[in-house]
Structures are given as structure tokens and as C-alpha cells.
């Protein structure tokens, strides 16, 4: 009987040790410097990607976030104080408000928010589940995707000379909008330089979208975006007769629309030589 008791005690000790070891932060993981964890939770998983796309199924506007993505899964340690869904959400909601952030969505177990500072936009998603024993924090620090080809007049000219067209990924719009964003200035300036260096060159400016949303809306949006780019070029001294805008919506993808990264590549403006 004594041997059995000792064996049981040893088993409990070993099981407890293993369980505690499993409740430590995943090796190499750490809290995001912007927002920390709720006390009593450990990091069970962490994923960091230099550039990725997160599409929220919970909101209809500002629901596509692109940039550096950090996903941290938190789990409650055994014996720690338990938190309800609403406690988890309110904790992060208050933290965001202290950083002068804007709440995009706040429900029982889901929070979406954004923080704008020094022209940088950071999006935040918190989703709690398993009665509050687990929750996921996603932080997307918006930044342009690093293009495979540097956006300059020389590379643009090379693409047009060799293929008759070139894709430009440095022109930015808000989701569902057609106004050219200020951070597009570098790309616009290089297109202007290209046209001034080649006074005989005429261009179709063609807008492209991914397959998300309604086809008719995407066709309209791609046309409006292309027209906005033409307008920006004219405002920078290019003759209107040298430019013509058009939109083809999702009809000419360069990658599969089955992945978020593919969708990001398909959302683009192309310059096509016009004769």
C-alpha cells in the first residue's frame, strides 16, 4: 500500500511538472510592445509575418488590413483567475482608448480597433473563446508591401519596353474607395518622370481588383481608381491626351484569389502602352 501511495504521489508530481511546463510561453515568443497580455495567461502560439493580409468577417468597412501581422494566442494558466468574454474585451478596449485609438467593433467576445499615430495605422483584433480560457490577439501594422521591382521611372520604362505594360503596387486606396492616398506620391512622381522622359509615350491606366465583393461594384471601383490616377498625373503636368483610364475589375488576376496574399497582388494599377 505504501509503495502504491508513493507511486501515485510521484505520478501526480511528474504530471504536475509536465503540465506546468506546458503552461509557459512558447519558446521565442513575447508580448507585442503595443499591448500586453491579461495577467494569468501564457502564450500558447505566436505567428509573425513581415507582410500579410487579415480580412475581418465581422465588419464591412475597413475590414482588410495589410502590413506586418502579429498573431498571439493566449491561454489561461491552471489555477489562475478566470475572466469572462466581456472582461477580456473591456480590458483591451480600455487599453486602446488610452492610446487614443478608435473602436471599430466591440461585442461580447470580439474587439476591432485602430490606432493612428505619426501617419502610421495599426489595426487590432481581439477574439475570446472557450469561455474566456483562450483568446487571440492580432495586430496589423499597416505598411506597403515591399515590391519585387523598385518603383522608379527606369524600372517602369523597362517593363513597358519589354512587355508593353507594367504593374504598379505603390498606389494606395482605402478599402472600397477611389481617392488616391498621400502615400502614393512616390509612385505618382515616378510615373510623371517616366512620361516626361518619354514625351511620345501614351498610356492606358488600368485598374484591377480582387474577387471579393460584387462584380459590378468591382468593375465600377477599378474604373474610378484608374480615373483618379489619371487625374493625379494630369495635376502633375501630364497632358490629358496622353492618358486614358479603364477598369477591368477582377478579370485579369496575376495570382490566385484563393489566398489573401494573392488578392493583394491582384489589387493593382497597370500602365499599358497606348498606340
N, C-alpha and C positions, 0 to 999 in steps of 0.2 A: 504494500500500500504506500509506503514511504517513497519507494522508487517511482511508483506511478505519479505521486504528487510532485516529486522533483522533476520528472519528465514533463508534466503538464505545465509547471512553473517555467521551465526552460523554454518550452514551446511558446508560451504566452510572451515571454521576454523577447525571443527571436522574432515572433510575428510583429510585436510592437515596434521593435527596432527597424524592421523592414518597412513597416507602414509609415513610420516617421520619416525614414529616408526618402520614401516616395513622395512625401509632402513638402519637400524642399524645392526651391526654384530650379527649373530646368537649367542644366549647365550652360553657361554663357549668356543666359537671359538676364534682363534687367528692366525696371520700370522705364517708361518713356519720360524724358525730362520735363515734359509739359504737364503730365497728370500722373500721379502715383496711384497705388492701389488702396483699397479699403483694408484696414488692419484685420489680420486673421486669415488672409488669403495668400496663396502661393502661386507662382507662375507654372502652370502645367504645360504650356506650349507657347512659343513665340515665333512669328514669321516676320521677316523684314525684307522688303523688296525695294530696290532703288527707284523703280518706276512700275506702277501697276494702276489698274482701274478698279474702283469699287462702285457698283451700281446699287443703290438702295431700292428695295421693293416697297418701301413704306411711304415714300414721298414722291410727288410728281414733278416738282421743280427743284433745281439744284440737287438732283439725285445721282449725277455721275461725277465722281471725284477722281481726279488723276494726279499722280505725283508719287512721292516716296510713301510707301504704305507700311505701317507697323501694326501687326495684329498680335494682341496678347490675350491668352486665355487664362483666367484666374479661377482657382478652385479653393473652397473653404477647407482649412485645416481641421482635422479631427479635434473635437472638443472646444473649438473656437466659438465665439458669439455668432449666432446666425442673424442674417439680415434679410429682410423681405425685399421683393422686387422694387417696391416704391422707395425703400430706404437707399438701395443701390443707385437708382436713377436720380433721386434727390441729391445725394452726395456729389455726383458728378455734375448735375445741373448747377448746383451752388458753386462748385469749383470753376465751371465755365463762366458763370456770371462774374465771379471775382476777377477773371481775366478779360472782362468787358466783351465777352463773347455773345453770340446771338443764338437763341434756341430755335431750331428748325422744326423739331418734333419732340414732344415729351409725353409719353404714355406710361402705362403701368410698369412695363418692363423694357421699354425702348427709349433711347435718347439719341437725337441727332442734333448737332450744333456746329457752328463755325466760329473761328476767331480770325479777325483781320488785324494785322499789325505790320507796319512798315511795308505796306503793299503786298505782303505775303498772306495767303489764305490757308488756314488749316481746318480741315473737317474732322469731326469727331463722331463716332458711333459707339454707343454702349448698349449691349443686349444681354439681359439676365435670363437665366433659365434654371431648371431643376430646383424650383422653389427658393432660388437665391443662393444655392450652394455653388453655382458656377456663373460666371459672366465673361463676356468677350468685349474687349476694348479695341477699337480700330481707330487709328489716327492717320489721316492722309494729308501730307504736307505738299500742297499744290506746287508744281513746277513743270515747266515744259519738258517733254521727252527729249532726250539727247538724240539729235538726228544722226542717222548713219552718214549723211553727207552734210558738211558745213554749209549753212545758208549764206552764200556770198554771190556776188554777181558772176564770178568766174565759174563756179560750180553750176549755177543756173544756166549760163550760156553753154556750158559743156553738155548738159543734159538735153537742151533744145537742139543743139547742133547734131548730136548723135542719134537722138530718138524722136526729135520733133516735139517733145514735151518734157516737163519736169514737175515732180510733186513738191509742194511746199508745205512743211509741217509747222512753220513758225508763225502762222497767222491764227489768232485765237478769238473765240467767241464764247459767250456764256451759253449754257445748255438751252437749246430751243430759241436762241436769239441770233440776230444777223448783224449786230453792231460790232465792228472791228475793235478789239480791246487794245488799250495803250501798249501792252507788252508785245504787240505785233510790229512795233515801229522798226525794229532791226530788219525784219523780213521785207516790209514795205520799202524801206530805204534801199535795200539791195535790188529789189525788182525795178525800182526807179533808176538806179545806177545802170542796171542791165539795159534798159530801154534807151537811156541817154547815150550809152556807149555804142548802141546799135540802132541808129536813127531810122533804118529801113524796117526794123523788126516790128511786126504787128502780132498781137496775142489774143487768143481766146482765154478768158479767165473762167475756169470751170470749177464749180462747187460740187463736193461729194459728201455723202453722209453714210452712216452705217444703216443696218436694217431695223433698228429699234424704232418703235412708233408706227404711225400710219404712213403708207406710201405717198399719198397725196401731200401730206404735210412735209415729208422729207424732200419731195420734189420742189415744193414751194420754198422751203428753207434753204436748200442748196442754191437755188436761183437768187434768192435775196442776199445770201452771203457773198456770192460771186459779184453781184452788183455793188455791194458795199466795198469790196476790194477794188473794183474799177473806180469807184468814187474816190477812194483814198489815193489812188495813183494819179487821177486827174487833179486832185487837190495839191499834189506834189509836182505839178508841172508837166504831166504827160498829156498829149493831145487825145481827146476822146475818140477820134477817128482811128487811132491805133489799137483800140481795145474793144472787145465785145464780151459780154458776160453770158454765162449759161449755167444751168444746174442739171445734174443727172441723178440726183438723189443717191440711192444705194445700188444703181445698176452697174457700176464698174469697180468692184472691190479689188484691192490688191492682196488682201489676205482673207482668211475665213472669218465670218461674222459670228462663229460659234464661241470665240474667246474674246475677253474684254480687250486684250492687247491687240487682237486683230481688228476689232471695232475702232480702236484708237488710230490705227494706221489707215483705216478706210475713211475716217473723217479728215478730209484734207482739201486743199485747193491745188489745182493743177494749172500750169501755164502751157498752152498748146500753140505752136506756131500757126499763124494765120496767113494765107496767101491771097 
